[in-house]
Amino acid sequence: MNSTFDIDCRRCARLAVFLDAVHLKEPGYFCRPVPAFGDPQARLLIVGLAPGMHGANRTGRPFTGDHAGILLYATLHKFGFASGPISTAADDGLKLLDARITNAVKCLPPENKPLPMEIKACNDFLRVELERSPKVRVILALGTVAHAATLRACGLGPAAHRFAHAAEHPLSADRVLLDSYHCSRYNTQTRRLTTPMFESVFGRASELVRR
């Protein structure tokens, strides 16, 4: 099985059928596996959960066009990782600087909830992406699914690396996994994740990347 990212991947039958159905309803939407976005030589890699229905699934760029991207891109810009604070479309000219964004699951899942088998099936893409990104020093996992997917892609078990907001997990001599609550609408509106909390994690990521 080819483990290099494939924009035409249909290895998960449930997701493929769901994308087909969404595309029939919204023919202008991207409705395919969403590729990573950003600097291929980046030292910071951000791992999210999966494309949102009217965000990345519509635009073809991670965290673009939905609520979750508002805080993420504004924070990236504040810490010098993005050329601007807003991401609106895949062709809006925005550039990431020393940063890249990807997802644990590349396709839109029904109700934003991928099945464990789908997360596992997609993990090869993340594993290969990490193997081909020797300059990545910090992996910022947004949420527990991204955290677990990153550990799996690195061949590590979860027992010794428990998810917690702002937790740091050394993966090797020169690579660290950093955790954050996901910047979803639910988390920000309930204030489980506040802007200062998110910025604090990015401040630490910036220190680790640039030290």
C-alpha positions as CSV (number, residue, x, y, z in Angstrom):
1,M,0.0,0.0,0.0
2,N,1.3,3.4,-1.0
3,S,2.0,5.5,2.1
4,T,2.7,8.8,0.3
5,F,-0.1,11.3,0.6
6,D,-2.6,10.6,-2.2
7,I,-5.2,13.3,-3.0
8,D,-7.3,10.6,-4.7
9,C,-7.1,8.2,-1.7
10,R,-10.3,6.1,-1.1
11,R,-8.9,3.5,1.3
12,C,-11.6,4.3,3.9
13,A,-15.0,3.3,2.3
14,R,-17.2,5.2,4.7
15,L,-15.2,8.4,4.2
16,A,-15.1,8.0,0.5
17,V,-18.9,7.5,0.3
18,F,-19.5,10.5,2.6
19,L,-17.3,12.8,0.5
20,D,-19.1,11.7,-2.7
21,A,-22.4,12.6,-1.0
22,V,-21.2,16.0,0.2
23,H,-19.8,16.7,-3.3
24,L,-23.1,16.1,-4.9
25,K,-24.7,18.5,-2.5
26,E,-21.9,21.1,-2.6
27,P,-20.2,20.7,-6.1
28,G,-18.0,23.7,-5.4
29,Y,-16.4,22.1,-2.4
30,F,-12.9,20.5,-2.4
31,C,-14.3,17.2,-1.1
32,R,-11.0,15.2,-1.3
33,P,-8.2,14.3,1.1
34,V,-6.8,17.7,2.2
35,P,-3.0,18.1,1.8
36,A,-0.7,19.7,4.3
37,F,-0.1,23.4,4.0
38,G,3.0,25.4,4.7
39,D,6.8,25.4,4.5
40,P,8.2,22.0,3.5
41,Q,11.4,22.8,5.4
42,A,9.5,23.9,8.5
43,R,10.7,23.3,12.1
44,L,7.1,23.5,13.5
45,L,4.5,21.0,12.4
46,I,0.9,21.5,13.6
47,V,-1.3,18.4,13.6
48,G,-5.1,18.8,13.7
49,L,-7.9,16.3,13.8
50,A,-9.6,16.3,10.4
51,P,-11.0,18.7,7.8
52,G,-14.2,20.6,8.8
53,M,-17.3,20.4,6.6
54,H,-17.3,24.0,5.6
55,G,-13.7,24.7,6.3
56,A,-10.8,22.6,4.9
57,N,-13.3,20.3,3.1
58,R,-14.6,23.4,1.3
59,T,-11.4,25.3,0.7
60,G,-8.8,22.5,0.4
61,R,-6.5,24.1,3.0
62,P,-6.3,23.0,6.7
63,F,-8.2,25.1,9.1
64,T,-9.3,27.5,6.4
65,G,-12.8,28.8,6.2
66,D,-14.1,27.7,9.6
67,H,-14.1,28.9,13.2
68,A,-11.2,26.8,14.3
69,G,-8.9,28.6,11.9
70,I,-9.6,32.0,13.3
71,L,-7.6,31.6,16.4
72,L,-5.0,29.4,14.8
73,Y,-3.9,31.7,12.0
74,A,-4.1,34.8,14.2
75,T,-1.8,33.1,16.6
76,L,0.6,31.9,13.9
77,H,0.9,35.4,12.6
78,K,1.4,36.9,16.1
79,F,4.4,34.6,16.7
80,G,5.9,35.1,13.2
81,F,4.8,31.8,11.7
82,A,2.4,33.3,9.1
83,S,2.5,36.2,6.7
84,G,-1.0,37.3,7.7
85,P,-3.5,36.7,10.5
86,I,-6.4,35.4,8.4
87,S,-6.7,32.4,6.1
88,T,-9.7,32.6,3.7
89,A,-8.9,30.4,0.7
90,A,-6.2,28.2,-0.7
91,D,-5.3,30.9,-3.2
92,D,-5.4,33.9,-0.9
93,G,-1.6,34.4,-1.0
94,L,-1.1,33.6,2.7
95,K,2.3,31.9,3.5
96,L,3.4,30.0,6.5
97,L,6.9,30.8,7.7
98,D,8.9,27.9,9.3
99,A,5.6,26.2,10.0
100,R,3.3,23.6,8.3
101,I,-0.2,22.3,9.1
102,T,-1.6,18.8,8.5
103,N,-4.3,16.6,10.0
104,A,-4.4,13.2,11.6
105,V,-7.2,12.3,9.2
106,K,-7.1,13.8,5.8
107,C,-10.7,13.4,4.8
108,L,-13.9,14.9,6.3
109,P,-15.5,12.4,8.6
110,P,-19.3,12.3,9.3
111,E,-20.1,14.5,12.4
112,N,-16.4,15.3,12.6
113,K,-15.8,12.0,14.3
114,P,-13.4,9.6,12.4
115,L,-13.6,6.0,13.5
116,P,-10.5,4.4,15.1
117,M,-9.9,2.3,12.0
118,E,-9.9,5.4,9.8
119,I,-7.4,7.2,12.1
120,K,-5.2,4.1,11.9
121,A,-5.6,3.8,8.1
122,C,-4.6,7.4,7.6
123,N,-1.6,7.2,10.0
124,D,0.8,6.0,7.3
125,F,0.5,9.4,5.6
126,L,1.5,11.2,8.8
127,R,4.4,8.8,9.5
128,V,5.8,9.3,6.0
129,E,5.4,13.1,6.3
130,L,7.4,13.0,9.6
131,E,10.0,10.8,8.0
132,R,10.4,13.3,5.2
133,S,10.6,16.3,7.5
134,P,14.0,16.0,9.2
135,K,14.0,19.7,10.1
136,V,10.8,19.5,12.2
137,R,11.8,20.2,15.8
138,V,8.3,20.7,17.4
139,I,5.1,18.8,16.6
140,L,2.1,20.7,18.1
141,A,-0.8,18.3,18.5
142,L,-4.2,20.0,18.7
143,G,-6.3,17.6,20.8
144,T,-6.1,14.0,21.9
145,V,-6.6,12.4,18.5
146,A,-3.8,14.4,16.9
147,H,-1.6,13.6,20.0
148,A,-2.3,9.8,19.7
149,A,-1.8,9.8,15.9
150,T,1.5,11.5,16.3
151,L,2.7,9.0,18.8
152,R,1.6,6.1,16.5
153,A,3.4,7.7,13.6
154,C,6.5,7.8,15.7
155,G,6.2,4.2,16.8
156,L,5.5,5.2,20.4
157,G,2.9,4.0,22.8
158,P,0.5,6.3,24.7
159,A,1.2,5.1,28.2
160,A,4.3,7.1,28.8
161,H,3.0,10.2,27.0
162,R,-0.3,11.3,28.4
163,F,-2.1,14.1,26.7
164,A,-2.5,17.3,28.7
165,H,-2.7,20.9,27.6
166,A,0.8,22.4,27.4
167,A,2.4,19.1,28.1
168,E,5.8,18.4,26.5
169,H,6.9,14.9,25.4
170,P,10.5,14.4,24.1
171,L,10.3,12.1,21.1
172,S,14.1,12.1,20.3
173,A,17.2,14.1,21.1
174,D,16.0,16.9,18.8
175,R,12.2,16.6,18.5
176,V,9.4,17.4,20.9
177,L,5.7,16.7,20.9
178,L,3.8,19.7,22.5
179,D,0.1,19.4,23.3
180,S,-2.8,21.9,23.2
181,Y,-6.5,21.7,23.4
182,H,-8.0,21.9,19.9
183,C,-9.0,25.4,18.9
184,S,-12.5,24.3,18.0
185,R,-15.5,26.5,18.3
186,Y,-16.7,24.4,21.3
187,N,-13.5,24.7,23.2
188,T,-13.1,28.4,22.6
189,Q,-16.7,29.3,23.4
190,T,-16.8,27.2,26.6
191,R,-13.4,28.8,27.4
192,R,-11.8,25.4,27.9
193,L,-9.2,27.0,25.6
194,T,-8.7,30.8,25.9
195,T,-6.6,33.0,23.7
196,P,-3.9,33.4,26.4
197,M,-3.8,29.7,26.9
198,F,-3.3,29.1,23.2
199,E,-0.7,31.8,22.9
200,S,1.2,30.5,25.8
201,V,1.6,27.1,24.1
202,F,2.7,28.9,20.9
203,G,5.2,30.9,22.9
204,R,6.7,27.7,24.1
205,A,6.7,26.2,20.6
206,S,8.5,29.3,19.4
207,E,11.1,28.9,22.1
208,L,11.7,25.2,21.3
209,V,11.8,25.8,17.5
210,R,14.2,28.7,17.7
211,R,16.5,27.9,20.5
